[in-house]
Amino acid sequence: MKLSKIILFILLTAAALSFLYPFYWMILASLTPESQIGELSLAPQELTFSNYSLMFSKIPIWRSLLNSTIVAGLSTFGVLVFGSMAGYALAKLRFRGRGVLFFIIIFTMTLPFQVTLIPNYVLMVKFRLVDTLAALVLPAVNNAFAILLFRQAFKSIPDDLIDAARVDGCSEARIIFQVLWPNIVPTIITVGIITFMNSWNDVLWPLIVIREEQLMTMPQLVTLFAVGGRAEAQLGVKLAAAVLLALPIIIAYSIFQRHFIQSMASSGLKG
């Protein structure tokens, strides 16, 4: 038994290193002079911040960082609020067509997001939201996966708790946000991380609805920077932009990973 645990530990360590090494190499290469990247090993011969300085001088990276933070933050907030409301209705309220509505929500999860690109773009044009950050936030608020996770979390909470809150005069909104939310913190963190990550990394939709450089998100600007010629084929500068792009997600997951793993392990898809 002890030998099997040692073998399992070695295999898991090897798997972890295989996943971490590309990130390690990316960070190391972004701090290495361009002429030495091709000869880079586990330790650099020389460290420099010239790649970052050059990137800052070529693109408005701080402005795009602010735009991405605003879009991802508002999208996450909207998904948490409206997703929990829809999940609560599907889990605890009794109304005609509830099962059909839940089936439709599940069905939308099977559709590739490319199917909705043209209809969403037409809506943004009709609402005159093209070249605004609202065009990035509003379509992201409707999240079927978040509704599903909230529904499963709420179904695990006894009805007696909700009935007691109603007896005390709580409205449905107060029940959701003041009574139930404190009992599903891991689910809230999980939905928040997934939503923030998806919104932060989205490139295709911003490329469609945002054309002004001052409104571009960080992934969009970094993509155009890498393939549009401004990087001048300098790998170190491209990697410096990629490091800044990945950093917020890495930090967020590092802080909340315990809750994230707990929710994915315990919430399940039961009921």
C-alpha positions in Angstrom: 0.0 0.0 0.0 2.8 2.3 0.8 4.6 1.6 -2.4 1.4 2.4 -4.4 1.1 5.7 -2.7 4.7 6.6 -3.5 4.2 5.7 -7.2 0.9 7.7 -7.2 2.7 10.7 -5.7 5.5 10.5 -8.3 3.0 10.3 -11.1 1.0 13.2 -9.8 4.2 15.3 -9.3 5.3 14.5 -12.9 1.8 15.5 -14.2 1.9 18.8 -12.2 5.3 19.7 -13.5 4.3 19.0 -17.1 1.4 21.5 -16.6 3.5 24.1 -14.8 6.6 24.0 -17.0 5.0 26.0 -19.9 4.0 28.8 -17.5 7.5 28.8 -16.0 9.1 28.9 -19.4 6.8 31.7 -20.5 7.6 33.9 -17.5 11.3 33.2 -17.8 11.4 33.9 -21.6 9.6 37.2 -21.0 12.4 38.2 -18.7 15.1 37.1 -21.1 16.8 39.2 -23.9 15.4 38.4 -27.3 18.7 37.0 -28.6 18.9 34.5 -25.8 15.4 33.0 -25.8 16.3 30.3 -28.3 19.1 29.1 -26.0 16.9 29.3 -22.8 17.2 26.4 -20.4 15.9 26.0 -16.8 17.8 29.1 -15.7 18.4 32.2 -17.7 21.8 33.7 -18.4 20.6 37.2 -18.0 17.3 38.9 -16.8 15.9 42.0 -18.3 12.6 44.0 -18.2 13.2 45.4 -21.7 10.4 43.2 -23.2 7.9 44.7 -20.7 9.1 48.2 -21.3 8.8 47.8 -25.1 5.3 46.3 -24.8 4.2 49.3 -22.6 5.5 51.7 -25.2 3.7 50.0 -28.1 0.2 49.4 -26.8 -2.1 51.0 -24.1 -1.9 47.9 -22.0 -3.0 49.6 -18.8 -6.2 51.0 -20.4 -7.0 47.5 -21.8 -6.4 46.1 -18.3 -8.9 48.5 -16.8 -11.4 47.6 -19.6 -11.0 43.9 -19.0 -11.4 44.4 -15.2 -14.6 46.4 -15.7 -16.1 44.0 -18.1 -15.1 40.8 -16.2 -16.2 42.3 -12.9 -19.6 43.5 -14.1 -20.2 40.2 -16.0 -19.4 38.2 -12.9 -21.6 40.3 -10.7 -24.5 40.0 -13.1 -24.1 36.3 -13.4 -24.0 35.8 -9.6 -27.1 37.9 -9.1 -29.3 36.7 -12.0 -28.0 33.2 -12.0 -28.8 32.7 -8.3 -32.3 34.2 -8.8 -33.0 31.8 -11.7 -31.5 28.9 -9.8 -33.5 29.6 -6.8 -36.8 29.8 -8.8 -36.0 26.4 -10.5 -35.0 24.8 -7.2 -37.5 26.1 -4.6 -40.5 27.7 -6.4 -43.4 25.7 -7.8 -44.8 27.0 -11.1 -46.2 25.6 -14.3 -43.6 24.8 -16.9 -40.7 24.7 -14.5 -39.4 21.4 -15.8 -39.7 22.5 -19.4 -37.9 25.7 -18.7 -35.1 23.8 -16.9 -34.8 21.5 -19.9 -34.5 24.4 -22.3 -31.7 25.9 -20.2 -29.9 22.6 -20.2 -30.4 22.4 -24.0 -28.8 25.7 -24.6 -25.6 24.4 -22.9 -25.2 21.9 -25.8 -25.2 24.6 -28.4 -21.8 26.0 -29.5 -21.4 29.7 -28.7 -20.7 30.4 -32.4 -24.4 29.8 -33.1 -25.4 32.8 -31.2 -22.7 35.2 -32.5 -24.7 36.6 -35.4 -28.0 37.0 -33.5 -26.2 38.7 -30.6 -24.4 41.0 -32.9 -27.7 42.0 -34.6 -29.2 42.8 -31.2 -26.1 44.9 -30.3 -26.5 46.8 -33.5 -30.2 47.4 -33.0 -29.6 48.6 -29.4 -26.7 50.8 -30.6 -24.3 49.1 -28.2 -21.5 48.4 -30.7 -18.2 49.9 -29.5 -19.4 50.1 -25.9 -18.4 48.0 -23.0 -22.1 47.2 -22.4 -22.0 45.0 -25.6 -19.4 42.8 -23.8 -21.3 42.7 -20.4 -25.0 42.1 -21.3 -24.6 38.9 -23.4 -22.4 37.4 -20.7 -25.0 37.8 -17.9 -27.2 35.0 -19.3 -25.2 31.9 -18.1 -26.9 28.5 -18.2 -24.0 26.8 -16.4 -24.3 29.2 -13.5 -28.0 28.7 -13.2 -27.5 24.9 -13.1 -24.9 25.1 -10.3 -27.0 27.5 -8.3 -30.0 25.2 -8.7 -28.1 22.2 -7.5 -26.7 24.2 -4.5 -30.2 25.5 -3.5 -31.7 22.0 -3.8 -29.3 20.8 -1.1 -30.7 23.4 1.4 -33.7 22.3 3.5 -37.0 23.9 2.8 -37.5 24.5 6.5 -34.8 27.2 6.4 -36.7 29.1 3.7 -40.1 28.6 5.4 -38.7 30.0 8.6 -37.3 33.1 6.7 -40.7 33.6 5.1 -42.4 33.4 8.6 -40.0 36.1 9.7 -41.2 38.4 6.9 -38.3 38.0 4.5 -38.9 38.7 0.8 -37.7 36.2 -1.8 -34.8 38.5 -2.6 -33.7 38.7 1.0 -34.0 34.9 1.3 -31.7 34.4 -1.7 -29.0 37.0 -0.8 -29.1 37.1 3.0 -30.2 33.6 4.0 -29.1 31.2 1.3 -26.0 32.9 -0.1 -24.0 32.4 3.2 -24.7 28.7 2.9 -23.4 28.3 -0.6 -20.2 30.3 -0.5 -18.1 27.6 -2.4 -20.7 27.6 -5.2 -20.6 31.4 -5.4 -16.8 31.4 -5.6 -16.8 28.7 -8.2 -19.3 30.5 -10.4 -17.4 33.7 -9.9 -14.1 32.3 -10.9 -15.4 30.5 -13.9 -17.4 33.5 -15.1 -14.5 35.9 -14.5 -12.1 33.6 -16.3 -14.4 33.1 -19.3 -15.1 36.8 -19.6 -11.4 37.8 -19.1 -10.1 35.3 -21.7 -12.8 36.1 -24.3 -11.4 37.3 -27.6 -13.8 36.4 -30.5 -16.8 38.4 -29.2 -14.8 41.6 -28.4 -13.2 41.4 -31.9 -16.7 41.5 -33.4 -18.3 44.3 -31.4 -15.3 46.5 -30.3 -13.2 48.4 -32.9 -11.9 51.4 -30.9 -8.5 50.8 -29.4 -9.4 52.7 -26.2 -12.3 50.3 -25.5 -10.5 47.1 -26.3 -10.1 44.4 -23.6 -6.7 43.0 -22.7 -7.0 39.7 -24.6 -8.3 41.5 -27.7 -5.5 44.0 -27.6 -2.8 41.4 -26.9 -4.1 39.2 -29.8 -4.0 42.1 -32.2 -0.6 43.1 -30.9 0.8 39.6 -31.4 -0.7 39.0 -34.9 -1.1 42.5 -36.1 2.6 43.4 -36.6 3.2 45.8 -33.7 5.2 43.2 -31.8 7.6 43.2 -34.9 8.0 39.4 -34.6 9.7 39.8 -31.2 8.8 36.7 -29.1 9.9 38.2 -25.8 7.5 41.1 -26.2 4.6 38.8 -27.1 5.3 36.6 -24.1 5.5 39.6 -21.8 2.0 40.5 -22.9 0.8 36.9 -22.4 2.2 36.9 -18.8 0.3 40.1 -17.9 -2.8 38.6 -19.4 -2.6 35.3 -17.4 -1.5 36.9 -14.1 -5.0 38.0 -12.8 -6.5 34.5 -13.4 -3.6 32.8 -11.7 -3.8 35.1 -8.7 -7.6 34.7 -8.3 -7.4 30.9 -8.5 -4.5 30.7 -6.1 -6.6 32.6 -3.5 -9.9 30.8 -4.0 -8.7 27.3 -5.0 -9.8 25.7 -1.8 -13.4 26.9 -2.2 -13.3 26.1 -5.9 -12.3 22.5 -5.4 -14.8 22.0 -2.5 -17.7 23.2 -4.6 -16.8 21.1 -7.7 -16.5 18.1 -5.4 -19.5 18.5 -3.2 -22.2 20.4 -5.3 -22.4 17.8 -8.0 -25.3 17.6 -10.4 -27.7 15.6 -8.2 -31.5 15.9 -8.1 
